[in-house]
Amino acid sequence: MRDVELAVNGRVRALRVDDRHTLADALREQLGLTGTHLGCEHGVCGACTVLVDGEPVRSCLMFAAQAVDAEITTIEGLAQPDGTLHPVQQAFSDCHGLQCGFCTPGFVLTAVHLVETHVVDAAAGPLDRDAIRHELSGNICRCTGYQGIVDAVERAVEIRLR
Amino acid sequence: MKPAPFELVRPATVDDAVAVLADPAADAKPLAGGQSLVPLLAMRLATPATLVDLNTIGSLTGIDDTADERVRFGAMTRQSTLVRSRRHGLVAHASAWIGHTAIRSRGTIGGSVAHADPSAELPSVAVACDGVIGVAGPDGSRTIAAVDLFESMLETTLRSDEIITEVTLRRPQRWGFAEFARRDGDFALVLAVIAEVADGWRVVLGGVGPTPWRCRDAERLLDDSATDMSGLDEAILDAVADTVETFDDVHASAEYRRAMAAEFTARALADMADREPGDA
């Protein structure tokens, strides 16, 4: 066991982790941030995706003790303190981009990175439906509600560029 | 699914990392980006007692040009950085085929080369660009030609107490790349890399055998063609189809792989023809 400090959603949290605890384990079981979902636990399904220093990362493939010098953003860190949803969350709600919701946190965080990267670098070309599908292909939805998810990402880009 | 218990060591220097790896009592394995090793730990296909985390070693990052026109990549350079940096056109293009964005955020060039999956992009690119792999061990450092590193499927000639510190690649004058995977982001069923490097052509196929495979007959055809490549394509594809030694598995028959090896060599040639010289 080792004592670590993790910067999660803008707050530094002290916790004690086992070396084999993944970042996902620490977020869920020690910090109570159960919005990060674990599907396959070996890096295939994308459900546990969080942002580490702004980049999407599988939190099941990184150990908690490796995250000590990073800024971590989970699904709980996206909305404003007054409850106003992040544009990507709002778009998922508007476009019915979720059904059972299990895969949703991973999709939303993957999409936040995709949309923000695109907004910063819109000159890189349009984010069309093929490009969105390609970028989301590492996240699996077993309800297979992909149409609504792709709609939501298109809508999120519109909201952010408005 | 949880990894079996282990101790995570986070060294600051290559020497510290190698010292742990060289201690037989530690039963240690190096941990790079973790995108292949951590799934193996989770499924308990690997159960080392110690993991040596290379992410804390600052000297293993960075990309620079060498005096002899090569590009030197620190082993812990992330695949996302390879895609963005554009320092080596073929490396940037091929790296975008690795997994997904969230995999490339963590995955590294050294980790991919050390894992030696014959269906992965970077091992074939390393062979095509006359890669030289810098290695550190308890007796100091040495270099291994990429073509001599890959011994068999997931097997390299690295010793268990050595780590890769850098991967140095030639920048091809011309290159083409083509890959087929059944799903976006999967390992390749077959991939083809064609590159003209300092003294000749390299035609390398991934996914067809236990290591990246050079089609020497196709390379000879290109080398002998001087500048006139017209009418060569058919002969090159025949050379690939006639000499590739491939295999059957659950994903594809050997005959299908043979046909795909020739087809994706054709697509790599077409990709090369479409590229501007500045892409090198």
Interface residues (C-beta under 8 A of the other chain):
Chain A: D18 D19 R20 T22 D25 E41 H42 G43 V44 G46 T49 V52 E55 P56 V57 R58 C60 L61 M62 F63 A65 Q66 T110 H113 L114 R133 H134 E135 S137 G138
Chain B: M1 K2 P3 A4 P5 F6 E7 L8 R10 G34 Q35 V38 P39 L41 A42 M43 L51 D53 N55 S80 G99 H100 T101 A102 I103 S105 R106 R183 D184 G185
